[in-house]
Amino acid sequence: MKYDNLNHLVRESSSSRRYFLSLPVSMQMALHEHNDYIHTAAELHRRVDAIKAYNRQVQLSEYF
């Protein structure tokens, strides 16, 4: 099912809410910055993966 945004998704979908609340607070805050672009559980999972990948790249770049 497609929702208006992340807030609506988390409010209406118990499985998405459980997943969202299982994430570290820093990830929850990052996801809120993308609120208007997350409409489904699949998009939520993809966005988490993308943020994790981005954070890894930033961390790796700090070593060089």
CHARMM internal coordinates of N, CA and C (Angstrom, degrees):
IC EDIT
DIST 1 N 1 CA 1.4503
DIST 1 CA 1 C 1.5247
ANGL 1 N 1 CA 1 C 109.36
DIST 1 C 2 N 1.3079
ANGL 1 CA 1 C 2 N 116.28
DIHE 1 N 1 CA 1 C 2 N 144.36
DIST 2 N 2 CA 1.4611
ANGL 1 C 2 N 2 CA 121.57
DIHE 1 CA 1 C 2 N 2 CA -178.59
DIST 2 CA 2 C 1.5292
ANGL 2 N 2 CA 2 C 109.32
DIHE 1 C 2 N 2 CA 2 C -101.72
DIST 2 C 3 N 1.3236
ANGL 2 CA 2 C 3 N 115.99
DIHE 2 N 2 CA 2 C 3 N 133.26
DIST 3 N 3 CA 1.4626
ANGL 2 C 3 N 3 CA 122.75
DIHE 2 CA 2 C 3 N 3 CA -179.26
DIST 3 CA 3 C 1.5232
ANGL 3 N 3 CA 3 C 109.97
DIHE 2 C 3 N 3 CA 3 C -112.00
DIST 3 C 4 N 1.3200
ANGL 3 CA 3 C 4 N 116.36
DIHE 3 N 3 CA 3 C 4 N 168.11
DIST 4 N 4 CA 1.4678
ANGL 3 C 4 N 4 CA 121.49
DIHE 3 CA 3 C 4 N 4 CA -177.55
DIST 4 CA 4 C 1.5242
ANGL 4 N 4 CA 4 C 112.58
DIHE 3 C 4 N 4 CA 4 C -65.64
DIST 4 C 5 N 1.3388
ANGL 4 CA 4 C 5 N 116.29
DIHE 4 N 4 CA 4 C 5 N -39.34
DIST 5 N 5 CA 1.4609
ANGL 4 C 5 N 5 CA 121.63
DIHE 4 CA 4 C 5 N 5 CA -177.19
DIST 5 CA 5 C 1.5231
ANGL 5 N 5 CA 5 C 108.88
DIHE 4 C 5 N 5 CA 5 C -166.85
DIST 5 C 6 N 1.3139
ANGL 5 CA 5 C 6 N 116.78
DIHE 5 N 5 CA 5 C 6 N -177.49
DIST 6 N 6 CA 1.4632
ANGL 5 C 6 N 6 CA 121.43
DIHE 5 CA 5 C 6 N 6 CA -178.77
DIST 6 CA 6 C 1.5233
ANGL 6 N 6 CA 6 C 111.61
DIHE 5 C 6 N 6 CA 6 C -59.48
DIST 6 C 7 N 1.3147
ANGL 6 CA 6 C 7 N 117.53
DIHE 6 N 6 CA 6 C 7 N -44.70
DIST 7 N 7 CA 1.4647
ANGL 6 C 7 N 7 CA 119.97
DIHE 6 CA 6 C 7 N 7 CA -179.19
DIST 7 CA 7 C 1.5212
ANGL 7 N 7 CA 7 C 111.23
DIHE 6 C 7 N 7 CA 7 C -58.20
DIST 7 C 8 N 1.3141
ANGL 7 CA 7 C 8 N 116.69
DIHE 7 N 7 CA 7 C 8 N -44.67
DIST 8 N 8 CA 1.4629
ANGL 7 C 8 N 8 CA 121.60
DIHE 7 CA 7 C 8 N 8 CA 179.55
DIST 8 CA 8 C 1.5285
ANGL 8 N 8 CA 8 C 110.23
DIHE 7 C 8 N 8 CA 8 C -64.80
DIST 8 C 9 N 1.3206
ANGL 8 CA 8 C 9 N 117.19
DIHE 8 N 8 CA 8 C 9 N -42.72
DIST 9 N 9 CA 1.4624
ANGL 8 C 9 N 9 CA 122.29
DIHE 8 CA 8 C 9 N 9 CA 178.43
DIST 9 CA 9 C 1.5221
ANGL 9 N 9 CA 9 C 110.83
DIHE 8 C 9 N 9 CA 9 C -58.56
DIST 9 C 10 N 1.3176
ANGL 9 CA 9 C 10 N 116.92
DIHE 9 N 9 CA 9 C 10 N -49.71
DIST 10 N 10 CA 1.4675
ANGL 9 C 10 N 10 CA 121.47
DIHE 9 CA 9 C 10 N 10 CA -177.40
DIST 10 CA 10 C 1.5278
ANGL 10 N 10 CA 10 C 111.10
DIHE 9 C 10 N 10 CA 10 C -67.58
DIST 10 C 11 N 1.2946
ANGL 10 CA 10 C 11 N 116.59
DIHE 10 N 10 CA 10 C 11 N -34.85
DIST 11 N 11 CA 1.4651
ANGL 10 C 11 N 11 CA 120.93
DIHE 10 CA 10 C 11 N 11 CA 179.98
DIST 11 CA 11 C 1.5306
ANGL 11 N 11 CA 11 C 111.58
DIHE 10 C 11 N 11 CA 11 C -69.89
DIST 11 C 12 N 1.3242
ANGL 11 CA 11 C 12 N 117.61
DIHE 11 N 11 CA 11 C 12 N -38.91
DIST 12 N 12 CA 1.4664
ANGL 11 C 12 N 12 CA 121.44
DIHE 11 CA 11 C 12 N 12 CA -171.83
DIST 12 CA 12 C 1.5276
ANGL 12 N 12 CA 12 C 115.04
DIHE 11 C 12 N 12 CA 12 C -97.53
DIST 12 C 13 N 1.3052
ANGL 12 CA 12 C 13 N 118.16
DIHE 12 N 12 CA 12 C 13 N -22.02
DIST 13 N 13 CA 1.4673
ANGL 12 C 13 N 13 CA 121.25
DIHE 12 CA 12 C 13 N 13 CA -176.80
DIST 13 CA 13 C 1.5271
ANGL 13 N 13 CA 13 C 109.75
DIHE 12 C 13 N 13 CA 13 C -109.63
DIST 13 C 14 N 1.3194
ANGL 13 CA 13 C 14 N 116.23
DIHE 13 N 13 CA 13 C 14 N 112.44
DIST 14 N 14 CA 1.4685
ANGL 13 C 14 N 14 CA 119.27
DIHE 13 CA 13 C 14 N 14 CA -176.88
DIST 14 CA 14 C 1.5305
ANGL 14 N 14 CA 14 C 111.64
DIHE 13 C 14 N 14 CA 14 C -65.77
DIST 14 C 15 N 1.3248
ANGL 14 CA 14 C 15 N 118.23
DIHE 14 N 14 CA 14 C 15 N -35.87
DIST 15 N 15 CA 1.4685
ANGL 14 C 15 N 15 CA 119.41
DIHE 14 CA 14 C 15 N 15 CA 179.74
DIST 15 CA 15 C 1.5275
ANGL 15 N 15 CA 15 C 111.00
DIHE 14 C 15 N 15 CA 15 C -69.30
DIST 15 C 16 N 1.3276
ANGL 15 CA 15 C 16 N 116.93
DIHE 15 N 15 CA 15 C 16 N -39.26
DIST 16 N 16 CA 1.4721
ANGL 15 C 16 N 16 CA 119.87
DIHE 15 CA 15 C 16 N 16 CA 176.65
DIST 16 CA 16 C 1.5175
ANGL 16 N 16 CA 16 C 110.74
DIHE 15 C 16 N 16 CA 16 C -67.29
DIST 16 C 17 N 1.3192
ANGL 16 CA 16 C 17 N 117.21
DIHE 16 N 16 CA 16 C 17 N -37.03
DIST 17 N 17 CA 1.4643
ANGL 16 C 17 N 17 CA 121.19
DIHE 16 CA 16 C 17 N 17 CA 178.04
DIST 17 CA 17 C 1.5239
ANGL 17 N 17 CA 17 C 110.02
DIHE 16 C 17 N 17 CA 17 C -63.59
DIST 17 C 18 N 1.3431
ANGL 17 CA 17 C 18 N 116.96
DIHE 17 N 17 CA 17 C 18 N -45.55
DIST 18 N 18 CA 1.4709
ANGL 17 C 18 N 18 CA 120.35
DIHE 17 CA 17 C 18 N 18 CA 178.99
DIST 18 CA 18 C 1.5261
ANGL 18 N 18 CA 18 C 110.68
DIHE 17 C 18 N 18 CA 18 C -60.17
DIST 18 C 19 N 1.3338
ANGL 18 CA 18 C 19 N 116.21
DIHE 18 N 18 CA 18 C 19 N -44.76
DIST 19 N 19 CA 1.4658
ANGL 18 C 19 N 19 CA 120.21
DIHE 18 CA 18 C 19 N 19 CA 179.56
DIST 19 CA 19 C 1.5258
ANGL 19 N 19 CA 19 C 110.57
DIHE 18 C 19 N 19 CA 19 C -62.68
DIST 19 C 20 N 1.3195
ANGL 19 CA 19 C 20 N 116.38
DIHE 19 N 19 CA 19 C 20 N -48.82
DIST 20 N 20 CA 1.4634
ANGL 19 C 20 N 20 CA 121.53
DIHE 19 CA 19 C 20 N 20 CA -178.90
DIST 20 CA 20 C 1.5277
ANGL 20 N 20 CA 20 C 110.52
DIHE 19 C 20 N 20 CA 20 C -57.76
DIST 20 C 21 N 1.3252
ANGL 20 CA 20 C 21 N 117.05
DIHE 20 N 20 CA 20 C 21 N -46.16
DIST 21 N 21 CA 1.4664
ANGL 20 C 21 N 21 CA 120.71
DIHE 20 CA 20 C 21 N 21 CA -177.59
DIST 21 CA 21 C 1.5254
ANGL 21 N 21 CA 21 C 112.72
DIHE 20 C 21 N 21 CA 21 C -71.97
DIST 21 C 22 N 1.3321
ANGL 21 CA 21 C 22 N 117.38
DIHE 21 N 21 CA 21 C 22 N -16.53
DIST 22 N 22 CA 1.4673
ANGL 21 C 22 N 22 CA 120.12
DIHE 21 CA 21 C 22 N 22 CA 177.06
DIST 22 CA 22 C 1.5299
ANGL 22 N 22 CA 22 C 111.76
DIHE 21 C 22 N 22 CA 22 C -80.10
DIST 22 C 23 N 1.3239
ANGL 22 CA 22 C 23 N 116.32
DIHE 22 N 22 CA 22 C 23 N -13.14
DIST 23 N 23 CA 1.4672
ANGL 22 C 23 N 23 CA 121.36
DIHE 22 CA 22 C 23 N 23 CA -178.63
DIST 23 CA 23 C 1.5284
ANGL 23 N 23 CA 23 C 110.83
DIHE 22 C 23 N 23 CA 23 C -80.01
DIST 23 C 24 N 1.3285
ANGL 23 CA 23 C 24 N 117.50
DIHE 23 N 23 CA 23 C 24 N 153.37
DIST 24 N 24 CA 1.4692
ANGL 23 C 24 N 24 CA 120.07
DIHE 23 CA 23 C 24 N 24 CA 175.15
DIST 24 CA 24 C 1.5357
ANGL 24 N 24 CA 24 C 110.29
DIHE 23 C 24 N 24 CA 24 C -60.20
DIST 24 C 25 N 1.3093
ANGL 24 CA 24 C 25 N 115.59
DIHE 24 N 24 CA 24 C 25 N 151.13
DIST 25 N 25 CA 1.4677
ANGL 24 C 25 N 25 CA 120.74
DIHE 24 CA 24 C 25 N 25 CA -178.28
DIST 25 CA 25 C 1.5252
ANGL 25 N 25 CA 25 C 110.92
DIHE 24 C 25 N 25 CA 25 C -57.28
DIST 25 C 26 N 1.3182
ANGL 25 CA 25 C 26 N 117.40
DIHE 25 N 25 CA 25 C 26 N -37.56
DIST 26 N 26 CA 1.4707
ANGL 25 C 26 N 26 CA 119.45
DIHE 25 CA 25 C 26 N 26 CA 179.77
DIST 26 CA 26 C 1.5296
ANGL 26 N 26 CA 26 C 111.06
DIHE 25 C 26 N 26 CA 26 C -61.54
DIST 26 C 27 N 1.3273
ANGL 26 CA 26 C 27 N 117.32
DIHE 26 N 26 CA 26 C 27 N -37.43
DIST 27 N 27 CA 1.4661
ANGL 26 C 27 N 27 CA 120.63
DIHE 26 CA 26 C 27 N 27 CA 177.37
DIST 27 CA 27 C 1.5250
ANGL 27 N 27 CA 27 C 110.17
DIHE 26 C 27 N 27 CA 27 C -70.47
DIST 27 C 28 N 1.3167
ANGL 27 CA 27 C 28 N 117.56
DIHE 27 N 27 CA 27 C 28 N -39.85
DIST 28 N 28 CA 1.4663
ANGL 27 C 28 N 28 CA 120.76
DIHE 27 CA 27 C 28 N 28 CA 177.48
DIST 28 CA 28 C 1.5241
ANGL 28 N 28 CA 28 C 110.42
DIHE 27 C 28 N 28 CA 28 C -59.18
DIST 28 C 29 N 1.3189
ANGL 28 CA 28 C 29 N 116.02
DIHE 28 N 28 CA 28 C 29 N -42.79
DIST 29 N 29 CA 1.4720
ANGL 28 C 29 N 29 CA 120.10
DIHE 28 CA 28 C 29 N 29 CA 179.40
DIST 29 CA 29 C 1.5284
ANGL 29 N 29 CA 29 C 110.62
DIHE 28 C 29 N 29 CA 29 C -64.89
DIST 29 C 30 N 1.3224
ANGL 29 CA 29 C 30 N 116.88
DIHE 29 N 29 CA 29 C 30 N -42.30
DIST 30 N 30 CA 1.4655
ANGL 29 C 30 N 30 CA 120.29
DIHE 29 CA 29 C 30 N 30 CA 178.49
DIST 30 CA 30 C 1.5242
ANGL 30 N 30 CA 30 C 110.61
DIHE 29 C 30 N 30 CA 30 C -62.58
DIST 30 C 31 N 1.3140
ANGL 30 CA 30 C 31 N 116.85
DIHE 30 N 30 CA 30 C 31 N -39.82
DIST 31 N 31 CA 1.4673
ANGL 30 C 31 N 31 CA 120.35
DIHE 30 CA 30 C 31 N 31 CA 179.32
DIST 31 CA 31 C 1.5214
ANGL 31 N 31 CA 31 C 111.72
DIHE 30 C 31 N 31 CA 31 C -64.88
DIST 31 C 32 N 1.3167
ANGL 31 CA 31 C 32 N 116.74
DIHE 31 N 31 CA 31 C 32 N -36.56
DIST 32 N 32 CA 1.4683
ANGL 31 C 32 N 32 CA 119.42
DIHE 31 CA 31 C 32 N 32 CA 178.73
DIST 32 CA 32 C 1.5277
ANGL 32 N 32 CA 32 C 111.36
DIHE 31 C 32 N 32 CA 32 C -61.99
DIST 32 C 33 N 1.3202
ANGL 32 CA 32 C 33 N 117.44
DIHE 32 N 32 CA 32 C 33 N -27.38
DIST 33 N 33 CA 1.4669
ANGL 32 C 33 N 33 CA 120.32
DIHE 32 CA 32 C 33 N 33 CA 176.34
DIST 33 CA 33 C 1.5289
ANGL 33 N 33 CA 33 C 111.15
DIHE 32 C 33 N 33 CA 33 C -67.85
DIST 33 C 34 N 1.3248
ANGL 33 CA 33 C 34 N 116.69
DIHE 33 N 33 CA 33 C 34 N -19.49
DIST 34 N 34 CA 1.4682
ANGL 33 C 34 N 34 CA 122.74
DIHE 33 CA 33 C 34 N 34 CA -179.50
DIST 34 CA 34 C 1.5282
ANGL 34 N 34 CA 34 C 111.02
DIHE 33 C 34 N 34 CA 34 C -108.16
DIST 34 C 35 N 1.3167
ANGL 34 CA 34 C 35 N 116.97
DIHE 34 N 34 CA 34 C 35 N 18.47
DIST 35 N 35 CA 1.4640
ANGL 34 C 35 N 35 CA 123.95
DIHE 34 CA 34 C 35 N 35 CA -173.95
DIST 35 CA 35 C 1.5248
ANGL 35 N 35 CA 35 C 113.81
DIHE 34 C 35 N 35 CA 35 C -45.85
DIST 35 C 36 N 1.3107
ANGL 35 CA 35 C 36 N 117.52
DIHE 35 N 35 CA 35 C 36 N -47.73
DIST 36 N 36 CA 1.4680
ANGL 35 C 36 N 36 CA 121.57
DIHE 35 CA 35 C 36 N 36 CA -173.97
DIST 36 CA 36 C 1.5231
ANGL 36 N 36 CA 36 C 113.53
DIHE 35 C 36 N 36 CA 36 C -74.59
DIST 36 C 37 N 1.3264
ANGL 36 CA 36 C 37 N 117.95
DIHE 36 N 36 CA 36 C 37 N -8.03
DIST 37 N 37 CA 1.4648
ANGL 36 C 37 N 37 CA 121.45
DIHE 36 CA 36 C 37 N 37 CA -175.63
DIST 37 CA 37 C 1.5251
ANGL 37 N 37 CA 37 C 113.09
DIHE 36 C 37 N 37 CA 37 C -109.33
DIST 37 C 38 N 1.3216
ANGL 37 CA 37 C 38 N 117.33
DIHE 37 N 37 CA 37 C 38 N 3.10
DIST 38 N 38 CA 1.4686
ANGL 37 C 38 N 38 CA 121.61
DIHE 37 CA 37 C 38 N 38 CA -179.57
DIST 38 CA 38 C 1.5242
ANGL 38 N 38 CA 38 C 107.73
DIHE 37 C 38 N 38 CA 38 C -114.63
DIST 38 C 39 N 1.3519
ANGL 38 CA 38 C 39 N 115.50
DIHE 38 N 38 CA 38 C 39 N 116.25
DIST 39 N 39 CA 1.4642
ANGL 38 C 39 N 39 CA 120.33
DIHE 38 CA 38 C 39 N 39 CA -174.77
DIST 39 CA 39 C 1.5250
ANGL 39 N 39 CA 39 C 113.61
DIHE 38 C 39 N 39 CA 39 C -123.58
DIST 39 C 40 N 1.3225
ANGL 39 CA 39 C 40 N 117.39
DIHE 39 N 39 CA 39 C 40 N -13.18
DIST 40 N 40 CA 1.4627
ANGL 39 C 40 N 40 CA 120.95
DIHE 39 CA 39 C 40 N 40 CA -178.01
DIST 40 CA 40 C 1.5288
ANGL 40 N 40 CA 40 C 109.38
DIHE 39 C 40 N 40 CA 40 C -138.13
DIST 40 C 41 N 1.3341
ANGL 40 CA 40 C 41 N 115.56
DIHE 40 N 40 CA 40 C 41 N 165.30
DIST 41 N 41 CA 1.4627
ANGL 40 C 41 N 41 CA 120.11
DIHE 40 CA 40 C 41 N 41 CA 176.67
DIST 41 CA 41 C 1.5265
ANGL 41 N 41 CA 41 C 110.38
DIHE 40 C 41 N 41 CA 41 C -62.05
DIST 41 C 42 N 1.3162
ANGL 41 CA 41 C 42 N 116.92
DIHE 41 N 41 CA 41 C 42 N -38.84
DIST 42 N 42 CA 1.4695
ANGL 41 C 42 N 42 CA 120.35
DIHE 41 CA 41 C 42 N 42 CA 179.29
DIST 42 CA 42 C 1.5250
ANGL 42 N 42 CA 42 C 110.64
DIHE 41 C 42 N 42 CA 42 C -62.73
DIST 42 C 43 N 1.3291
ANGL 42 CA 42 C 43 N 116.90
DIHE 42 N 42 CA 42 C 43 N -41.86
DIST 43 N 43 CA 1.4666
ANGL 42 C 43 N 43 CA 120.21
DIHE 42 CA 42 C 43 N 43 CA 177.75
DIST 43 CA 43 C 1.5216
ANGL 43 N 43 CA 43 C 110.90
DIHE 42 C 43 N 43 CA 43 C -65.04
DIST 43 C 44 N 1.3239
ANGL 43 CA 43 C 44 N 117.48
DIHE 43 N 43 CA 43 C 44 N -36.22
DIST 44 N 44 CA 1.4654
ANGL 43 C 44 N 44 CA 121.46
DIHE 43 CA 43 C 44 N 44 CA 177.34
DIST 44 CA 44 C 1.5254
ANGL 44 N 44 CA 44 C 109.64
DIHE 43 C 44 N 44 CA 44 C -61.54
DIST 44 C 45 N 1.3190
ANGL 44 CA 44 C 45 N 117.32
DIHE 44 N 44 CA 44 C 45 N -48.13
DIST 45 N 45 CA 1.4636
ANGL 44 C 45 N 45 CA 121.09
DIHE 44 CA 44 C 45 N 45 CA -179.78
DIST 45 CA 45 C 1.5286
ANGL 45 N 45 CA 45 C 111.16
DIHE 44 C 45 N 45 CA 45 C -64.28
DIST 45 C 46 N 1.3271
ANGL 45 CA 45 C 46 N 116.97
DIHE 45 N 45 CA 45 C 46 N -42.19
DIST 46 N 46 CA 1.4732
ANGL 45 C 46 N 46 CA 120.15
DIHE 45 CA 45 C 46 N 46 CA 178.39
DIST 46 CA 46 C 1.5198
ANGL 46 N 46 CA 46 C 111.28
DIHE 45 C 46 N 46 CA 46 C -63.22
DIST 46 C 47 N 1.3278
ANGL 46 CA 46 C 47 N 116.80
DIHE 46 N 46 CA 46 C 47 N -39.66
DIST 47 N 47 CA 1.4731
ANGL 46 C 47 N 47 CA 120.24
DIHE 46 CA 46 C 47 N 47 CA -178.72
DIST 47 CA 47 C 1.5275
ANGL 47 N 47 CA 47 C 109.89
DIHE 46 C 47 N 47 CA 47 C -67.36
DIST 47 C 48 N 1.3279
ANGL 47 CA 47 C 48 N 117.62
DIHE 47 N 47 CA 47 C 48 N -39.87
DIST 48 N 48 CA 1.4662
ANGL 47 C 48 N 48 CA 120.61
DIHE 47 CA 47 C 48 N 48 CA 176.39
DIST 48 CA 48 C 1.5273
ANGL 48 N 48 CA 48 C 109.61
DIHE 47 C 48 N 48 CA 48 C -60.13
DIST 48 C 49 N 1.3284
ANGL 48 CA 48 C 49 N 116.75
DIHE 48 N 48 CA 48 C 49 N -46.20
DIST 49 N 49 CA 1.4702
ANGL 48 C 49 N 49 CA 120.29
DIHE 48 CA 48 C 49 N 49 CA 178.94
DIST 49 CA 49 C 1.5240
ANGL 49 N 49 CA 49 C 111.03
DIHE 48 C 49 N 49 CA 49 C -60.94
DIST 49 C 50 N 1.3260
ANGL 49 CA 49 C 50 N 117.16
DIHE 49 N 49 CA 49 C 50 N -41.39
DIST 50 N 50 CA 1.4692
ANGL 49 C 50 N 50 CA 121.21
DIHE 49 CA 49 C 50 N 50 CA -179.50
DIST 50 CA 50 C 1.5257
ANGL 50 N 50 CA 50 C 111.21
DIHE 49 C 50 N 50 CA 50 C -65.68
DIST 50 C 51 N 1.3146
ANGL 50 CA 50 C 51 N 117.33
DIHE 50 N 50 CA 50 C 51 N -41.33
DIST 51 N 51 CA 1.4679
ANGL 50 C 51 N 51 CA 121.11
DIHE 50 CA 50 C 51 N 51 CA 179.49
DIST 51 CA 51 C 1.5281
ANGL 51 N 51 CA 51 C 109.89
DIHE 50 C 51 N 51 CA 51 C -66.35
DIST 51 C 52 N 1.3346
ANGL 51 CA 51 C 52 N 116.69
DIHE 51 N 51 CA 51 C 52 N -41.55
DIST 52 N 52 CA 1.4667
ANGL 51 C 52 N 52 CA 120.00
DIHE 51 CA 51 C 52 N 52 CA 177.60
DIST 52 CA 52 C 1.5267
ANGL 52 N 52 CA 52 C 110.58
DIHE 51 C 52 N 52 CA 52 C -61.70
DIST 52 C 53 N 1.3310
ANGL 52 CA 52 C 53 N 116.99
DIHE 52 N 52 CA 52 C 53 N -43.88
DIST 53 N 53 CA 1.4669
ANGL 52 C 53 N 53 CA 120.89
DIHE 52 CA 52 C 53 N 53 CA 179.41
DIST 53 CA 53 C 1.5236
ANGL 53 N 53 CA 53 C 110.53
DIHE 52 C 53 N 53 CA 53 C -63.08
DIST 53 C 54 N 1.3209
ANGL 53 CA 53 C 54 N 116.87
DIHE 53 N 53 CA 53 C 54 N -42.94
DIST 54 N 54 CA 1.4659
ANGL 53 C 54 N 54 CA 121.17
DIHE 53 CA 53 C 54 N 54 CA 178.33
DIST 54 CA 54 C 1.5294
ANGL 54 N 54 CA 54 C 110.37
DIHE 53 C 54 N 54 CA 54 C -61.47
DIST 54 C 55 N 1.3267
ANGL 54 CA 54 C 55 N 116.42
DIHE 54 N 54 CA 54 C 55 N -46.31
DIST 55 N 55 CA 1.4664
ANGL 54 C 55 N 55 CA 120.22
DIHE 54 CA 54 C 55 N 55 CA -179.42
DIST 55 CA 55 C 1.5255
ANGL 55 N 55 CA 55 C 111.39
DIHE 54 C 55 N 55 CA 55 C -62.26
DIST 55 C 56 N 1.3427
ANGL 55 CA 55 C 56 N 117.28
DIHE 55 N 55 CA 55 C 56 N -37.38
DIST 56 N 56 CA 1.4708
ANGL 55 C 56 N 56 CA 120.69
DIHE 55 CA 55 C 56 N 56 CA 176.64
DIST 56 CA 56 C 1.5227
ANGL 56 N 56 CA 56 C 110.49
DIHE 55 C 56 N 56 CA 56 C -63.59
DIST 56 C 57 N 1.3280
ANGL 56 CA 56 C 57 N 116.95
DIHE 56 N 56 CA 56 C 57 N -43.27
DIST 57 N 57 CA 1.4646
ANGL 56 C 57 N 57 CA 120.37
DIHE 56 CA 56 C 57 N 57 CA 179.77
DIST 57 CA 57 C 1.5278
ANGL 57 N 57 CA 57 C 111.26
DIHE 56 C 57 N 57 CA 57 C -63.42
DIST 57 C 58 N 1.3143
ANGL 57 CA 57 C 58 N 116.54
DIHE 57 N 57 CA 57 C 58 N -41.07
DIST 58 N 58 CA 1.4667
ANGL 57 C 58 N 58 CA 120.39
DIHE 57 CA 57 C 58 N 58 CA 178.08
DIST 58 CA 58 C 1.5223
ANGL 58 N 58 CA 58 C 109.66
DIHE 57 C 58 N 58 CA 58 C -63.29
DIST 58 C 59 N 1.3257
ANGL 58 CA 58 C 59 N 116.08
DIHE 58 N 58 CA 58 C 59 N -44.38
DIST 59 N 59 CA 1.4566
ANGL 58 C 59 N 59 CA 120.11
DIHE 58 CA 58 C 59 N 59 CA -179.77
DIST 59 CA 59 C 1.5302
ANGL 59 N 59 CA 59 C 110.86
DIHE 58 C 59 N 59 CA 59 C -62.52
DIST 59 C 60 N 1.3295
ANGL 59 CA 59 C 60 N 116.64
DIHE 59 N 59 CA 59 C 60 N -42.97
DIST 60 N 60 CA 1.4646
ANGL 59 C 60 N 60 CA 119.74
DIHE 59 CA 59 C 60 N 60 CA 178.50
DIST 60 CA 60 C 1.5179
ANGL 60 N 60 CA 60 C 111.79
DIHE 59 C 60 N 60 CA 60 C -64.68
DIST 60 C 61 N 1.3098
ANGL 60 CA 60 C 61 N 117.33
DIHE 60 N 60 CA 60 C 61 N -37.87
DIST 61 N 61 CA 1.4663
ANGL 60 C 61 N 61 CA 120.66
DIHE 60 CA 60 C 61 N 61 CA -177.87
DIST 61 CA 61 C 1.5255
ANGL 61 N 61 CA 61 C 111.79
DIHE 60 C 61 N 61 CA 61 C -68.18
DIST 61 C 62 N 1.3105
ANGL 61 CA 61 C 62 N 117.21
DIHE 61 N 61 CA 61 C 62 N -21.66
DIST 62 N 62 CA 1.4649
ANGL 61 C 62 N 62 CA 120.34
DIHE 61 CA 61 C 62 N 62 CA 179.08
DIST 62 CA 62 C 1.5248
ANGL 62 N 62 CA 62 C 111.53
DIHE 61 C 62 N 62 CA 62 C -72.19
DIST 62 C 63 N 1.3350
ANGL 62 CA 62 C 63 N 117.24
DIHE 62 N 62 CA 62 C 63 N -17.84
DIST 63 N 63 CA 1.4575
ANGL 62 C 63 N 63 CA 121.13
DIHE 62 CA 62 C 63 N 63 CA -179.82
DIST 63 CA 63 C 1.5191
ANGL 63 N 63 CA 63 C 112.26
DIHE 62 C 63 N 63 CA 63 C -83.89
DIST 63 C 64 N 1.3390
ANGL 63 CA 63 C 64 N 117.23
DIHE 63 N 63 CA 63 C 64 N -14.73
DIST 64 N 64 CA 1.4653
ANGL 63 C 64 N 64 CA 120.51
DIHE 63 CA 63 C 64 N 64 CA -175.84
DIST 64 CA 64 C 1.4822
ANGL 64 N 64 CA 64 C 111.97
DIHE 63 C 64 N 64 CA 64 C -109.45
END
COOR INIT
IC SEED 1 N 1 CA 1 C
IC BUILD
